[in-house]
Amino acid sequence: MEFESEKIISKFNKGTIVLVHGAYHGPWCWEDNFKPFFVKRGYSVIVVNFSNPNPKVKINDYMEHLNEVVGEISGKVYFISHSLGTAIVEKYITKFSPKLDAVVFLAPSPVIKRLQKAFLVNFHNIMRSKSCFYFSNRLDESVESVYL
């Protein structure tokens, strides 16, 4: 399975932050605030793109890609993930036991009965517009096309 990752290498080399998005998201969710924030402070940043619509992709495919990404990093490694991306990182850590300097889970997916709860959450939100689902209808229409 082929995934893409965007790499921004900092000349200050404070370490590398790997950003892993959640379900129904893509690398765009890190673009405005997270990526520039860390790059400006001297960290290299890798933004992993797991927004592959292929239904044959399994969680092991995601973990293998993370293992390849981390295998190419020298120095300190930090993970920041959100939503269902935390489940991928959690399973990756369990399977490969990599040496990580820190892991941050933002709004992590529930560990117990994860799929059942994810289904219930999505069932209640399936009829909402993307603007309502992601931004509670607070997104200005002039920038909506950038994010949706």
Secondary structure, 3 states (H helix, E strand, C coil): CCCEEEEECCCCCCCEEEEECCCCCCCHHHHCCHHHHHHHCCCEEEEEECCCCCCCCCHHHHHHHHHHHHHCCCCCEEEEEEEHHHHHHHHHHHHHCCCCCEEEEEEECCCCCHHHHHHHHHHHHCCCCHHHHHHCCCCCHHHHHHHC
